[in-house]
């Protein structure tokens, strides 16, 4: 079996390794330039390709259509997309002789779209996972080929959960590759009405609103904790990044739960929330540090 792979991030590295271990011939990898200015906390697809002597390219988004003649010539059995950041044109997807498949970081049909792990934590989900699905023009809407679930702990950050999802993605590949190698694509309906689509998140979305409940604030902090941009609040005229919070008591008896915002009691920092409950701020630092 031959494949062309669009890949980036830990998921891209893990799933590429799964393809190689299964004996899939990877004729071309399309990835992104590793950006030294980015908060890189993930493995490099380009580096893996160099190590394994796999041909790879790093086109811009508007150069993808130029790949159509090349993919027609390669005529891959499969096209895979593993956390590739650009939308792949339908003309490229059509070059796959058997199927074009994408790995998404949620249990579809839940959390379709961008930043699925962050959104799942923000909404207080107790589990998420990885889903391999048929690629269609509409994002994350094609039939489900395979899934693997992971738990979300009450204090886990997006980075910690993403590590689990990356491993789950590799597990999905191991589950389905025996059939894919035979040219069989297992599939079940992706029942879109049972989930929702979410857009990307911006750093400004990390602002803490103390009129929300303590659980909502805690979940926001976990969802965008560094190396993501971080939840932030104002204190003494400074913008502070709140990196870690706790809902666990006991809290000081002289904490004023009637006044929302930051309070320092007994050399401990607390945020008083709209439900008259507190989060303890275990780690914070000035923005830009």
N, C-alpha and C positions, 0 to 999 in steps of 0.2 A: 504494500500500500504506500502511496506517495501523498505527501501533504505540503501545503503552503501554510505557514503559521504567522499570524499577526499577534505579537506578544509584548508584554512589558510587566514590570513589577515582580514581586515574589510569586504571584500566581502564574505569571508567564514562565518563570524559571522552573517552578515545580512541575507544571504541566508539560513543558518541553522535555524535561527529564523523563517523565512518564511515557511520552511518545517514543523517545529514544530507547528506553528499556524494553518497550513492546516491539521494537524492530520496525517502526514506521520510518520510511525514508523521507526526511525533511529536505525538500528541494530549495526552499527559500524561507527566510524569516524576515518579516517586516516589523521593525521596532522603532523606538524613539532614541534620539541622542540622550545620553545620560547628562543631566544638567548639574554642574557643580554648584550652582546657586540654589538648588532645591534642597530642602531638608530630607536628604536621601537616607532612608532607613530600610531599604529593600535591595534585593539582589539585582544584578545587571544581566538582562537578556543578551545584550551585545557581547559582554564578557564571556558568557556561556557559549555563544556561537563561535567566538574566537578559539576557545578551548577545544571545542568539538569539531572545528574546521567546517562549520555550516555557513553557507552564503547568507549574508544579511544586508539589508539596506535600511536607511532611515529617511524616507521621503516626508515632505510636509503634507498637510491635509489636502491641499489643492493639487498635489502631484499624484494622488492615488489613482485617478482615472488613467494616468499614463501607464499604469501597470497592466492594463487590460490585455494588450498584445502579448506581453510576457507570460501572463497567467494562462492565456489561451494556448500558448506554446507548451508550457509545463503540463497543462491538463491534469491537475492534481485530483486524486480520488476525494480528498477532503480539504476543506479550508477550515482552520481553527482560529478563533480569536480568544486570547487569554489576557484580559485587562489591557487591551490596546485602546488608546485614548481617542482615536478618531473614528467617526462613522465610516464604515466600509461601504462603498457604492454597490448598488444592486448588481451592476454589470460585472463586478469582481466576484460577488457571491455566486453568480450563475456559472462561473468557471469550474466550480467543484462538480466532478462527475457523480459523486454519491450524495454528499451533503456539506453544507457550511454550518459549523457549530460554534457557539459562543459559551464561555464560562462566565456566569454572573454570581456576584457575592451575596446572594440571599436565597431563601427558600421560595422560589417563584411559585405562584404569582405575586407574593408579597415583595414590597420594596423594589419594584422595577425602577429603572432609571439610574441616576447618579448617586454616589456616596451611600450605597445601601447599608453598609455596616454602621456608619455614623447615624443614619436615620433610625435604624433598628434600636440602637442604644438610646437615642433621644426619646423614643417612644416606650422605653422601659421593657422591651422584649426580653424574654428569658432564653430564647434560642434563635439562631439564624443558621446559615449554612452556605453551601455552594451548589449551583445548578448548571448543568450543561444542557443547552437547548438549541433547537434549530434556529438559525438566523433568518429573520425576515427583515423587510425594510423598516417596519415598526419595531423600535427597540424592545428587547426582552419579551417578545410576544409569541415567539414560535413554540412548537410542541416541546415538552420536557423529555430529555434523553436520559438523564441521571441526576440524582441529588444525594447530598450527604449533610446531615444536621450537626451543629455544634451548640453547646450551651453558652449562655452569656451570664457570667457571675455578676452579683449586685454591685460590685466595686470595680469591675474590669473596664479598662479604657478601650477606645476604638483600636489602638495599635495592638493591644493584647488580643482582642477578639479577631482582628484581621489576621494575626498569626495563625489562629485556629482555622479560619476560613481558607487560608492558603493551603494548609494541610488537607482540609476537607476537599478542596479542588483536586488535589493529587489523588485522593481516595476515589473521587467520582471517576476520574480517568481510568484508574485501575479496574473499577467495576465494569465499565462499559467497553473498554478497549478490546477484550476478547471477541465481542460481537462486531464491533466496528471493523476489525481486521478481516472478518468474514464478509464484510459488505452489508451487514445488517445493522440498522439504526433503530434501537428500541425507542418508542415514543409514546407519550400519553398527553392528553390535552392540557394546555396551560390555561386554566380557567381564570381569565383576566378579571372577571367580576368579583373574585374572591381576594383581590389585592388592589394595590394602588400604585400610581406612578409618582416618583419624587424627582425634583430637579436638583441641580448642584447647590452647594452651600458656599457662602462667601464669608470671609473673616468677620465682617460686621454682624453676621448672624450669631456670633458667639457672645453678644452682650447679655449679661445676666440681668434679668428683671426680678427684683426681689419681691414683687407682688405675686409671683408664682409660688407653687408649693415647694417645700424643701426637696421632695423627691424629683420634681421637675428640674430644679437647679442642679441637683446632684447628677442627674442624667445628662444634662447639658455639659457639665464639666467633664464627665467621662467621655462623651461623644466627640469632643473637640480638643481633648488634652494634648499637649505637645507630644510629638513633633507636629501635630496639626496646629492651626493658629492659636487655639486656646480660648476658653471662656474669659471674659474680662468684666471688670467693674471699676468704678471710680472710688478712690479713697484719699482724703486729704489733698485733693486737687491733682492726684496722679492716677493714671490708668494702670491697673494691676491685672496681670494675667493670673487667673486662679487655675492651678494645675492639678490639685487633688483635694477632694473634700471627703467628709465622712458624715453619715447619718447616725452613727453609733454614739450613744451616750456612755456614761452619764455626763450631762452638761452641768455647769455651775448653777447653783440655786439662785444666784443674784443676776442671772441673765435676763434682760428685759425683752420678753417675747412679744411685746405690744408694738415695738418700733422696728420697722423694716430697715434692713441695711446692715452695715458692718458694725460689730461691737468687739472690743478687746476686753476680756475678763480673765484675770489670773494668768496673764501672759499667753493666753490662747485667743485665736481669732475666730469669730463666728459670723455667719450671715443669717440674719433673721428674715424669715420668708412670710409670704402672704397667708399661709395657713397657721401662723403663730408657732411654727416649728423652726428649728435651727439646723444649719449645716456647719460643721467645723471645717475651717479652711486649714488644711494640713500643709499645703505648699502654695506659695504665691510669690510673684516677683514683678518688678516694674516692666511694663511693655517696652520692647526693644532691647531688653537684656538677653 
